[in-house]
Structures are given as structure tokens and as C-alpha cells.
Amino acid sequence: MKKSEMRFYAEFNDKMILRDYLALDRTILANKRTLLAYFRTFIGLVASGTGMIKLVATPVITVIGYVFIILAFPIMITGIIEFLRVSRSLSRIVKTDE
């Protein structure tokens, strides 16, 4: 979140009601769920790539398996970066509220 957006929320922190706190909790849980989805995709790509390499002896399938394994790592790194970015912006909202 940008600093200008944070200032927008800071204006209304004293006016937050239960519904707003619950929405913030849902957003935090959605962020965690998204990280787990990235992790699940990472595991699926690594497992699929490894299976293709070990079980099928054709060169085309072996190359596809290596591509799957190589693509898995940037996907996981992207997930971690997004999780940390959203967590930082959400923690600023929570800190300004307390």
C-alpha cells in the first residue's frame, strides 16, 4: 500500500467499528491463504517436473519437466514477496489503530 493510502486509513482509525476489524481479519487470513496457494503451486510444479524426468524417458518430456522445476522457484519467490508486502501494509494499519 502506498503512503497516501495509509494516511487515508489513519484518518478513520478512530472511527473503526467491529465490521472494520473483522474485514481486516479476513484480509489477513486471505493473505495467508494466498501464500499457501503459491506454495501448493510450487510443490505441484516440482513434483510434476520430477515425475516427468524420472518416469518418462523421451527428451521432450524431460525438457518439460526441467522447465516445470525451474518455473516453480520464481512462482514461490513471487508468493513470498507478495505476502511480505501485504503483511507490512496491513501491520501499519493495525499499528496506527492501537
Residue frames relative to the residue before (quaternion, step in Angstrom):
aa qw qx qy qz dx dy dz
M 1.0000 0.0000 0.0000 0.0000 0.00 0.00 0.00
K 0.4550 -0.6873 0.4944 0.2760 3.54 -1.01 0.77
K 0.6480 -0.5358 0.3732 0.3921 3.56 -1.22 0.46
S 0.6278 0.5362 -0.3461 0.4456 3.58 1.02 -0.71
E 0.6366 0.5063 -0.3254 0.4822 3.58 1.09 -0.69
M 0.6285 0.5355 -0.3392 0.4508 3.57 1.04 -0.75
R 0.6376 0.5146 -0.3332 0.4665 3.59 0.98 -0.77
F 0.5980 0.5610 -0.3600 0.4450 3.56 1.06 -0.69
Y 0.6927 0.4566 -0.2785 0.4839 3.58 0.90 -0.89
A 0.6139 0.5668 -0.3565 0.4180 3.59 1.00 -0.71
E 0.6064 0.5662 -0.3558 0.4302 3.59 1.08 -0.63
F 0.7772 0.3725 -0.1710 0.4775 3.56 1.01 -0.81
N 0.4055 0.7444 -0.4667 0.2524 3.60 1.21 -0.01
D 0.6719 0.4781 -0.3189 0.4672 3.60 0.98 -0.67
K 0.6880 0.4618 -0.2759 0.4872 3.59 1.25 -0.31
M 0.4153 0.7204 -0.4719 0.2929 3.61 1.25 0.11
I 0.1730 -0.7662 0.6124 0.0892 3.53 -1.06 0.84
L 0.7688 -0.3696 0.2437 0.4614 3.56 -1.30 0.07
R 0.6282 0.5478 -0.3374 0.4376 3.60 0.93 -0.83
D 0.6622 0.5041 -0.3074 0.4613 3.59 0.99 -0.78
Y 0.6435 0.5061 -0.3221 0.4755 3.58 1.01 -0.77
L 0.6545 0.5028 -0.3155 0.4683 3.58 0.99 -0.79
A 0.6235 0.5233 -0.3374 0.4728 3.59 1.05 -0.69
L 0.6322 0.5186 -0.3253 0.4750 3.58 1.03 -0.75
D 0.6439 0.5101 -0.3195 0.4723 3.60 0.98 -0.80
R 0.6425 0.5121 -0.3238 0.4691 3.60 0.97 -0.80
T 0.6437 0.5189 -0.3232 0.4604 3.58 0.99 -0.76
I 0.6379 0.5173 -0.3226 0.4705 3.59 0.99 -0.81
L 0.6767 0.4795 -0.2952 0.4744 3.59 0.92 -0.87
A 0.6277 0.5255 -0.3369 0.4651 3.60 1.04 -0.71
N 0.6195 0.5369 -0.3402 0.4607 3.58 1.07 -0.70
K 0.6603 0.4927 -0.3033 0.4788 3.59 0.97 -0.84
R 0.6437 0.5239 -0.3161 0.4597 3.56 1.00 -0.84
T 0.6378 0.5224 -0.3220 0.4654 3.58 1.03 -0.73
L 0.6265 0.5189 -0.3376 0.4736 3.59 1.01 -0.75
L 0.6574 0.4995 -0.3146 0.4683 3.59 0.95 -0.81
A 0.6190 0.5300 -0.3461 0.4649 3.61 1.07 -0.62
Y 0.6262 0.5092 -0.3328 0.4877 3.59 1.03 -0.75
F 0.6602 0.5065 -0.3083 0.4610 3.58 0.94 -0.88
R 0.6356 0.5225 -0.3240 0.4670 3.61 1.01 -0.81
T 0.6438 0.5105 -0.3160 0.4743 3.58 1.00 -0.80
F 0.6189 0.5458 -0.3265 0.4610 3.57 1.04 -0.84
I 0.6844 0.4776 -0.2889 0.4690 3.59 0.82 -0.99
G 0.6528 0.5262 -0.3161 0.4439 3.58 0.96 -0.84
L 0.6731 0.4867 -0.3001 0.4690 3.58 0.94 -0.84
V 0.6539 0.4978 -0.3211 0.4706 3.59 0.94 -0.82
A 0.6689 0.4921 -0.3039 0.4669 3.60 0.91 -0.88
S 0.6597 0.4999 -0.3150 0.4645 3.60 0.93 -0.83
G 0.6616 0.5110 -0.3039 0.4570 3.55 0.93 -0.89
T 0.6601 0.4979 -0.3039 0.4733 3.55 0.96 -0.87
G 0.6451 0.5194 -0.3184 0.4612 3.57 0.99 -0.81
M 0.6494 0.5111 -0.3220 0.4620 3.58 0.96 -0.82
I 0.6716 0.4988 -0.3046 0.4555 3.56 0.94 -0.86
K 0.7414 0.4355 -0.2355 0.4530 3.59 0.84 -0.96
L 0.7776 0.4039 -0.2035 0.4368 3.60 0.92 -0.84
V 0.7615 0.2939 -0.1716 0.5517 3.61 1.07 -0.60
A 0.3087 -0.8082 0.4838 0.1321 3.54 -0.72 1.12
T 0.5052 0.6533 -0.4484 0.3419 3.63 1.16 -0.03
P 0.5693 -0.6362 0.4000 0.3334 3.58 -1.00 0.77
V 0.6280 0.5452 -0.3465 0.4340 3.61 1.01 -0.73
I 0.6805 0.4748 -0.2845 0.4801 3.58 0.88 -0.94
T 0.6184 0.5366 -0.3450 0.4590 3.60 1.04 -0.69
V 0.6476 0.5002 -0.3160 0.4802 3.60 0.97 -0.81
I 0.6394 0.5123 -0.3263 0.4714 3.60 0.96 -0.82
G 0.6284 0.5396 -0.3284 0.4540 3.59 1.01 -0.75
Y 0.6682 0.4804 -0.2976 0.4839 3.57 0.95 -0.85
V 0.6184 0.5328 -0.3437 0.4644 3.59 1.05 -0.71
F 0.6306 0.5290 -0.3298 0.4622 3.60 0.98 -0.81
I 0.6738 0.4903 -0.3009 0.4637 3.58 0.88 -0.92
I 0.6637 0.4987 -0.3081 0.4646 3.59 0.94 -0.85
L 0.6791 0.4923 -0.2943 0.4581 3.61 0.96 -0.80
A 0.5691 0.6220 -0.3821 0.3785 3.58 1.14 -0.53
F 0.6773 0.5287 -0.3063 0.4097 3.59 0.91 -0.82
P 0.6653 0.4631 -0.3338 0.4810 3.66 0.85 -0.71
I 0.6070 0.5453 -0.3601 0.4522 3.60 1.08 -0.64
M 0.6756 0.4787 -0.3011 0.4731 3.60 0.91 -0.85
I 0.6406 0.5149 -0.3280 0.4659 3.59 0.96 -0.78
T 0.6266 0.5283 -0.3297 0.4686 3.59 1.02 -0.79
G 0.6542 0.5223 -0.3070 0.4527 3.57 0.95 -0.85
I 0.6646 0.4933 -0.3015 0.4733 3.57 0.94 -0.85
I 0.6525 0.5104 -0.3208 0.4592 3.59 0.93 -0.86
E 0.6644 0.4944 -0.3062 0.4695 3.60 0.90 -0.86
F 0.6345 0.5310 -0.3288 0.4554 3.58 0.98 -0.83
L 0.6865 0.4802 -0.2851 0.4656 3.58 0.86 -0.92
R 0.6388 0.5311 -0.3272 0.4504 3.58 1.00 -0.80
V 0.6955 0.4519 -0.2756 0.4859 3.59 0.85 -0.93
S 0.6294 0.5393 -0.3392 0.4448 3.60 1.00 -0.75
R 0.6446 0.5168 -0.3200 0.4636 3.58 0.98 -0.82
S 0.6860 0.4724 -0.3013 0.4642 3.58 0.86 -0.88
L 0.6534 0.4942 -0.3221 0.4745 3.60 1.04 -0.67
S 0.6412 0.5193 -0.3394 0.4517 3.60 1.00 -0.70
R 0.6034 0.5414 -0.3628 0.4596 3.60 1.10 -0.57
I 0.6348 0.5156 -0.3305 0.4711 3.58 1.00 -0.75
V 0.6703 0.4922 -0.3006 0.4669 3.58 0.90 -0.90
K 0.6653 0.5069 -0.3124 0.4505 3.62 0.92 -0.84
T 0.6681 0.4853 -0.3183 0.4656 3.58 0.94 -0.77
D 0.6299 0.5444 -0.3335 0.4424 3.57 1.18 -0.51
E 0.6935 0.5121 -0.2821 0.4210 3.59 1.00 -0.79
